[in-house]
Amino acid sequence: MTEQQELFLLNRAVPDRDVLDRILKIEQNWLPPKLDGLAARAAQVTSREQWLGALAQLLAAEKPGSPAGHYLAESATREQFARVVREFALDGLTEAQNFFPAIPRLPIKAQMAVMRVLIDEFGCGNIARAHSRLYLDLLAELGLPQDLESFLETTADETYGFLNVFYWLAQRAPAVEYFLGALAYLEASIPDAFTVQARACERLGLAHGAYYTEHLHIDTFHREEMQTAIRELQAARGLDASKLWAGALLLSDLLGTAFEAAVERARAEVPA
């Protein structure tokens, strides 16, 4: 078991003293070096206005996509696409579950904005529209397992890093701005990023691509809600914009690395 896999399991365990001590040890060896590497870029953003400009520039730079994304959208076989879907199954099956600890760290009006995002993630109480249910439908169509445990040994460390960082962001990051910046980036980037998977589903004739198309629709609203949450935090108690930016940069790096590695492995391991 790698440390990232262990960390994922510990993050979902009852947090007694031994569990928490081990979580903190793994995170201490992993995240501070990454944040130190982002410190100079993060420090350049000192206001909410600068944060909005920096985020817009990052999203614009990522919008054209990568060769890996273009391959998945236009050339990947059904089996290669299934391999990528399998790689992110732990995320799809637990989506947004690790966000809730951030709620009590926010002032009430910011809480409301983030809760509106979370309500959508869980299908507004309709199990058929919950994002995890939509992912289960896609897994079933691709002949993949339906239970979380089946993916523990097949998920790569790069993907575990993306999964694990939100547990830290929501619970243990020293400032809640790290969480808000990361989630604001995620909600703003997904409508462009998921066009890749949505196109692949369409091209491959998959009937259950709604997990991706739902995000293309709803995350445009979530993008605005996250900026509302940030404004309300600032109004209530001030804002450290550099930490917003650090959270966004951290998640961009981890998610981009996980996606690129997943497509590379699918191409290497599954014949075209």
N, C-alpha and C positions, 0 to 999 in steps of 0.2 A: 504494500500500500504506500503510495506516495504521500508526502505531507499535504498536498492540496486535496487529495481524496480524503485523507484523515480529517482535514479541517472542515470539509463539507459535512461529513458525518457528525463531527463534534458540534458544528453550528446548529444541527437539527436535533441534538441530544438535550436531555435535561441538564441545565448549566450548574452542576454542583462545583465545588471548589477545584477539584482535580481537572474537570473538563475545562473550566474557565482558565486555569493556569496553563493548560496545554494550548488552548486557543491563543492566548496572549503571547506565548512563546513563539508559535509558528508565525503569527502576524507580525511580531516584532522583527523577525528575521527577513520578512518578505516585503512589507509595505513601506517602512521608513526609507529604504534605499530608493524605491520608486518615487516617493514624494520628494526626496532630496533632489532627484534628477529633474523634477518639474519645477523646483522652487524658483529658479530665475525667471522662467516664463510666467509663472503664476504671479510673481511679485509685480509684474508690469501692469496688472489689472487692479485698479484701486477704487473703482466706483461701479455702480450698477450700470451706468451708461457705457463704460468701457467693457464691462462684462457682456452686454448685449452685442456690442460690436465684435468682440473677440469670438463669441459663439457663432455669430453670423459668418465670420470669415472661416472658421473651422468647418462649419456645415457646407459652405460653398466649395471649400477645397476637397471635401469628401464626396460631394454630390456626383461627380462623374463616375465614381466607383473604381474598381481595381480589375486587373485581368482575371483574378479569381472569381470575382462577382460576375463578370461578363461570361466566363466559361460556364458557371453554374446556371445562369439565365438562359443561355443559348445553345450550349453544347453538351452538358452533362447528361449521361444516361439516367434512366429511372433508378438503377441500382446505385449509381454515384450520388444522385440526389438523396436517395434513402439513407445513404451513409452520413451525409451532412445532417439530415433531419434527426437521425439517431444520435449524432454527436451533441446536439442541443436539446435532447429530450429532457434532461434533468432541469433545464431552464424552463422549457415549455410546460412541464408538469408541476412546477412549483412557482410559477410566475407570480410575482408581487408578494408572495408569502413573507419574504424577508424584509419588506418595507415597513411593516407595521410598527416596529420599535421606535421609528423616527417620529411618529405622531406626537407622543407626549413631550418631545424635545422642542416642539414648535409652539408659537403663540396661536391662540384659538383661530384667528382668521386664516392663518397659513395652514393650520390643520384642516380646515374645511376644504381648501383648494386641493390639498394632497388627497384627502378622503374622496373627493369627487373622481380623481384618477383611479383610486383603488376600487371604488364601487364599479366602475366600468370594467376593470380587470377581472372582476368576479361576475361579469354578466348582468349587473344590476339585480342580482338575486335569481336570475334565470340560468339554471345549470346548463341548458343547451347552448347558451351564448358565452359562458365562462371561457376565458382564453385557454385554460388547461383542458377543458372539454374539447375545444376545437383542435387542440394538439393531439389529444387521444384519437379523435376521428381520423386525423391525417396518419398517425402511426398505424392505425388499424388498416387503412387502405393500402399502406406500404408493406403490410405483413410484419410489422415490428411489434415488440411486446407492449403491454399496457401498464406494467407495474414499474415503479421507480427503481426497485432493486436490480432489475435486469440491465440497467444502464450504468451501474456503479463501476463496473470493471472495464467498460468500453469507452468511457469518457476520458478525454485527454487532459493533461494538466493545464494547458492553455484555457480550456473551457472551464475547468474547475476554478481557475483564477477569476474569471468573469463572474461565476456564480458566488464565490466566496467574498468578493470585495463588497457586495451590498450588505452582507451581514455586518461587516466592519463599519461601513458608511452609516448604516441605520442605528447601530448600537454603541460603537466604541470610538468612532472618529471624534477627535477632541472638539470639533465644532460642527453643528448641523449643516453649515453651509457646504461642507464637502458632499453630503448626501443630496442636498437640493441641486447643486451644480451637476452632479453625476446624473441624477434622474432627469433634470431639465435637458441635458445633452441627449440622453437616451430617447426621451419622448420626441425631441425635435429631429433626431437623425433617423428614426425608424421609418417614417413615411418614404424616404428615399431609399434607405437600405433594403427594405422588404420588397421593393419592386423587383428585386432580383429573384427572390423565392416565389413571388406571385407569378412572375413571367415563366419560371421553370414549371410551376404547377400547370399553368395554361398550356405551355408547349407540350408537356408530357401527358396531357389529358387527365390530370388528377381531379377528382370531383371534390376533394376536401381541402382546398387551398384557402378556406375561409380564415384560418388562423392568421395568414399573412394579409389578406385583403381587409379583414377587420381592423388590423393595425394601420393600414394605409388610411382608413377613414377616421378612426377614433383618436389616433395620436396627434392629428392636427389640432384637436381640441385640448388634448393633454398638454401640448406644447404651451398653450396659453395659460392653462391652469398652473403650470409650474412657474411661469413668470409672475402670476398672481401671488403664489405662495412666497416667492422671493420679495416682491414688493411689500407684502404684509409683514414679513419678518423684519425688513428694513424699517417700516413704519413703527413696529412695536418695540424694537430694541437695537436697531442699527444693524449694519451688514458688513461682513468682511468679504469683499468681492474677490480678493485673491484666492480665498478658499473655495468659492464657487468655481473659479476657473481651474484650480487644481483638481477638484473633483471631476470636472468635465474632461480634462486632459487625461486623468488616470483612467477613466472608463473608456474613453476613445482608444487608448492604447491597448487595454486589456481585451476589449470586444473585437477590435480590428485584428489583433494577433490571433485570437481564438478562431475567428471566421477564416482568415487566410490559411491557418494551419489545418482547419477542418477540410477545406476544399483541396488543399495539397494532398492530404492523406487519402481522401476519396479518389483522387485521380491516380495516386500511386498504388493503391490497394485493390481497386476495382477496375477491371479491364473496360476500356471504352467500347 
